[in-house]
Amino acid sequence: MRSGNPALKDSTFLDLGSGTVVSRPGEVMTLNGTVNKTGVLLLLTVLTAAFAWSQVEFGVDGRPQPGFGMYLWGGAIGGLVIALVTIFKKQWAPVTAPLYALVEGFFLGAISAMYNNLYEGIVIQAVMLTFGTLFALLFAYRSGLIKATENFKLGVVAATGGIFLVYMATIVLRMFGIDMPMIHDNGIVGIGFSLFVIVIAALNLVLDFDFIETGVEQGAPKYMEWYGAFGLIVTLVWLYIEFLRLLAKLQSR
C-alpha cells in the first residue's frame, strides 16, 4: 500500500483503527463514490483556475501585473497548508478536500496564464497530456498491464523521494542565488530530467489507483472517498505542472 504521494501512504488505513477498518454497512468507501468526488474536486479546481486566469494580466514586456502574486503564492501556500491539514486529519476530508481544490485552482490559473503568455497554446497541450496520461494509466491498471507489486511500489516511492530532494535542493540553492545546472535548463539533460519526472508522476497514478481500490476492499469509512479523491488530485496537479515545464523547455529551444 505504498504510494509516492504523501497523502496516500502505507499506514493510512491502519491509522483508522487498530490495523482493521470497521465501518457500518452503507457507510463504507465505494469506487463510484470516489470517482464522483474526484469529478467534483476537478470541477471546483477548474472553476477557480478559470477565475484566476481571467483576473491575471501581463504588461507589454510580459511581466505580470499586480495581483498575480496573490493568486500564485496565495494558492500555492494555501493549498499546501490545507493539504497538510487533510493528511493529518483525514476525517476532515469532506470539508478540506473541496477547500484544497478551490485554493489550488487559484495557483493553477495563475501559473497557467503565465506559461500561456510565454508560449501560447501550451496550456491546452498540457491539459490534454495530463488527462490522456490519466486515462491511459487507468486502462493499463484495470486491464492488468501494470500491476502495483511491492517492488514496483518501492521503486516509484524511492524515485519520488529522490525528485523531492532535488527540488528541495533547488529551492535552497536559489535562496543563495545559485541555480542547479543543466536539469532545469532546456538542454538535453534538462529535457531528459523532465521526462523522467513525468514518468514517475504518471506511475504514482497507478499507486493512487491501488490505494483507492484497497480502501474499497477493506471497507474504509465513507469520508475516505473524499480523501482518496484528494490524493488523486494532488498527483494530477503535479503531473500537469511537470507537463507545463517540459513543453516550455521544448518550445524555448
C-alpha positions as CSV (number, residue, x, y, z in Angstrom):
1,M,0.0,0.0,0.0
2,R,2.9,2.3,-0.6
3,S,2.4,5.5,-2.5
4,G,4.9,8.2,-3.5
5,N,2.0,10.6,-2.9
6,P,2.4,11.7,0.7
7,A,-1.4,11.9,1.0
8,L,-1.7,8.2,0.2
9,K,0.8,6.4,2.3
10,D,1.2,2.8,3.6
11,S,-0.3,3.3,7.0
12,T,-3.4,5.4,6.1
13,F,-5.9,2.6,6.6
14,L,-4.0,1.2,9.6
15,D,-4.3,4.6,11.2
16,L,-8.1,4.4,11.1
17,G,-8.3,1.8,13.8
18,S,-6.1,-0.8,15.3
19,G,-5.0,-2.2,11.9
20,T,-8.5,-3.0,10.9
21,V,-11.0,-0.8,9.2
22,V,-14.5,-1.2,10.7
23,S,-17.5,0.6,9.1
24,R,-21.2,0.2,9.2
25,P,-23.0,-1.2,6.1
26,G,-23.9,1.6,3.7
27,E,-21.2,3.9,5.3
28,V,-18.2,2.4,3.5
29,M,-15.9,3.8,0.8
30,T,-17.0,2.8,-2.7
31,L,-15.3,3.1,-6.1
32,N,-18.2,5.0,-7.7
33,G,-18.3,7.4,-4.7
34,T,-14.6,8.1,-5.1
35,V,-14.9,8.7,-8.8
36,N,-17.8,11.1,-8.3
37,K,-16.0,13.0,-5.7
38,T,-12.9,13.2,-7.9
39,G,-15.1,14.8,-10.5
40,V,-16.4,17.3,-8.0
41,L,-12.9,18.3,-7.0
42,L,-11.8,18.6,-10.6
43,L,-14.8,20.9,-11.3
44,L,-14.0,23.1,-8.3
45,T,-10.4,23.3,-9.4
46,V,-11.3,24.3,-12.9
47,L,-13.8,27.0,-11.7
48,T,-11.2,28.9,-9.5
49,A,-8.5,28.3,-12.1
50,A,-10.6,29.9,-14.8
51,F,-11.4,32.8,-12.5
52,A,-7.7,33.4,-11.6
53,W,-6.8,33.2,-15.3
54,S,-9.4,35.9,-16.2
55,Q,-8.0,38.2,-13.5
56,V,-4.3,37.9,-14.2
57,E,-2.9,40.5,-16.6
58,F,0.5,40.9,-18.2
59,G,2.3,44.1,-19.4
60,V,3.6,44.6,-22.9
61,D,7.0,43.5,-21.6
62,G,5.5,40.2,-20.5
63,R,5.7,40.9,-16.8
64,P,2.8,40.0,-14.6
65,Q,0.7,42.9,-13.2
66,P,-0.2,43.5,-9.6
67,G,-2.4,40.7,-8.3
68,F,-0.6,37.9,-10.0
69,G,1.4,37.0,-6.9
70,M,-1.7,36.9,-4.7
71,Y,-3.2,34.2,-6.8
72,L,0.1,32.3,-7.4
73,W,1.6,32.4,-3.9
74,G,-1.7,32.5,-2.1
75,G,-2.9,29.5,-3.9
76,A,0.4,27.6,-3.5
77,I,0.8,28.3,0.2
78,G,-2.9,28.0,1.0
79,G,-3.1,24.7,-0.9
80,L,0.0,23.3,0.9
81,V,-1.5,24.2,4.3
82,I,-4.9,22.7,3.6
83,A,-3.2,19.6,2.1
84,L,-1.2,19.1,5.3
85,V,-4.3,19.5,7.4
86,T,-6.1,16.9,5.3
87,I,-3.3,14.4,5.6
88,F,-3.2,14.7,9.3
89,K,-7.0,14.9,9.8
90,K,-8.4,12.5,7.3
91,Q,-11.8,12.6,8.8
92,W,-12.0,16.3,7.8
93,A,-11.5,15.5,4.1
94,P,-15.2,16.1,3.2
95,V,-14.5,19.8,4.0
96,T,-10.8,20.2,3.4
97,A,-10.6,18.4,0.1
98,P,-13.0,20.8,-1.7
99,L,-11.2,23.7,0.0
100,Y,-7.9,22.4,-1.3
101,A,-9.4,22.1,-4.9
102,L,-10.7,25.7,-4.7
103,V,-7.5,27.2,-3.4
104,E,-5.2,25.1,-5.6
105,G,-7.3,26.3,-8.6
106,F,-6.1,29.9,-8.0
107,F,-2.5,28.7,-8.2
108,L,-3.1,26.7,-11.3
109,G,-4.9,29.5,-13.0
110,A,-2.2,32.0,-12.3
111,I,0.7,29.8,-13.4
112,S,-1.2,28.5,-16.4
113,A,-1.8,32.1,-17.5
114,M,1.9,32.9,-17.1
115,Y,3.0,29.9,-19.2
116,N,0.4,30.7,-21.8
117,N,1.6,34.3,-22.0
118,L,5.1,33.0,-22.8
119,Y,4.1,30.2,-25.1
120,E,0.5,30.5,-26.5
121,G,-1.4,27.2,-26.6
122,I,0.9,25.4,-24.2
123,V,-1.8,25.1,-21.5
124,I,-4.3,23.1,-23.6
125,Q,-1.5,20.8,-24.6
126,A,-0.6,20.2,-21.0
127,V,-4.2,19.6,-20.0
128,M,-4.7,17.1,-22.9
129,L,-1.4,15.3,-22.0
130,T,-2.4,15.1,-18.3
131,F,-5.8,13.6,-18.8
132,G,-4.5,11.4,-21.7
133,T,-1.9,10.0,-19.2
134,L,-4.6,9.6,-16.5
135,F,-6.9,7.5,-18.8
136,A,-4.0,5.5,-20.3
137,L,-2.7,4.5,-16.9
138,L,-6.2,3.8,-15.6
139,F,-6.7,1.5,-18.6
140,A,-3.3,-0.2,-18.1
141,Y,-4.1,-0.7,-14.4
142,R,-7.6,-2.0,-14.8
143,S,-6.5,-4.4,-17.6
144,G,-3.6,-5.8,-15.6
145,L,-0.9,-4.5,-17.9
146,I,0.6,-2.7,-14.9
147,K,0.4,-4.2,-11.5
148,A,1.3,-2.4,-8.3
149,T,3.6,-5.1,-6.9
150,E,5.7,-4.4,-3.8
151,N,8.9,-3.9,-5.8
152,F,7.0,-1.6,-8.2
153,K,5.8,0.5,-5.3
154,L,9.2,0.6,-3.7
155,G,10.8,1.8,-6.9
156,V,8.3,4.5,-7.5
157,V,8.4,5.7,-3.9
158,A,12.2,5.8,-4.0
159,A,12.2,7.8,-7.3
160,T,9.6,10.2,-6.0
161,G,11.7,10.8,-2.8
162,G,14.7,11.5,-5.0
163,I,12.9,14.0,-7.1
164,F,11.6,15.7,-3.9
165,L,15.1,16.1,-2.6
166,V,16.3,17.5,-5.9
167,Y,13.5,20.1,-5.9
168,M,14.2,21.0,-2.2
169,A,17.9,21.4,-3.0
170,T,16.9,23.7,-5.9
171,I,14.8,25.9,-3.6
172,V,17.5,26.2,-1.0
173,L,20.3,27.0,-3.5
174,R,18.1,29.6,-5.2
175,M,17.8,31.3,-1.9
176,F,21.5,31.9,-2.1
177,G,21.4,32.9,-5.8
178,I,22.7,29.6,-7.1
179,D,21.0,27.7,-9.9
180,M,21.3,23.9,-10.2
181,P,23.0,23.4,-13.6
182,M,21.5,21.6,-16.6
183,I,18.5,19.8,-15.1
184,H,16.3,22.9,-15.1
185,D,17.6,24.2,-18.5
186,N,16.2,23.5,-21.9
187,G,19.2,21.3,-22.9
188,I,19.1,17.6,-23.5
189,V,19.8,16.9,-19.8
190,G,17.0,19.2,-18.7
191,I,14.5,17.7,-21.1
192,G,15.6,14.2,-20.1
193,F,15.1,15.1,-16.4
194,S,11.6,16.5,-17.1
195,L,10.7,13.3,-19.0
196,F,11.9,11.2,-16.0
197,V,9.9,13.2,-13.6
198,I,6.7,12.9,-15.7
199,V,7.2,9.1,-15.9
200,I,7.4,8.9,-12.1
201,A,4.5,11.2,-11.6
202,A,2.4,9.1,-14.0
203,L,3.4,5.9,-12.2
204,N,2.2,7.5,-9.0
205,L,-1.2,7.4,-10.5
206,V,-1.0,3.6,-10.5
207,L,-0.2,3.6,-6.8
208,D,-3.1,6.0,-6.2
209,F,-5.5,3.7,-8.1
210,D,-4.2,0.8,-6.0
211,F,-4.7,2.8,-2.8
212,I,-8.3,3.6,-3.6
213,E,-9.0,0.0,-4.6
214,T,-7.5,-1.2,-1.4
215,G,-9.6,1.2,0.6
216,V,-12.8,0.0,-1.1
217,E,-11.8,-3.7,-0.5
218,Q,-11.1,-3.0,3.2
219,G,-14.3,-1.2,3.8
220,A,-12.8,2.2,4.7
221,P,-15.1,4.8,6.2
222,K,-17.2,6.9,3.8
223,Y,-15.1,10.0,4.2
224,M,-12.2,8.2,2.7
225,E,-13.8,8.7,-0.7
226,W,-13.0,12.4,-0.3
227,Y,-9.6,11.6,0.9
228,G,-8.8,9.2,-2.0
229,A,-10.1,11.8,-4.5
230,F,-8.0,14.5,-2.8
231,G,-4.9,12.3,-3.1
232,L,-5.6,11.7,-6.8
233,I,-6.0,15.5,-7.4
234,V,-2.6,16.1,-5.7
235,T,-0.9,13.7,-8.2
236,L,-2.7,15.2,-11.2
237,V,-1.7,18.7,-10.2
238,W,2.0,17.6,-10.0
239,L,1.7,15.8,-13.4
240,Y,0.1,18.9,-15.0
241,I,2.8,21.2,-13.7
242,E,5.6,18.9,-15.0
243,F,4.0,18.8,-18.4
244,L,3.9,22.6,-18.5
245,R,7.6,22.6,-17.6
246,L,8.6,20.1,-20.3
247,L,6.6,21.8,-23.0
248,A,8.1,25.2,-22.0
249,K,11.6,23.7,-22.3
250,L,10.8,22.2,-25.7
251,Q,9.3,25.5,-27.1
252,S,12.1,27.6,-25.8
253,R,14.7,25.7,-27.8
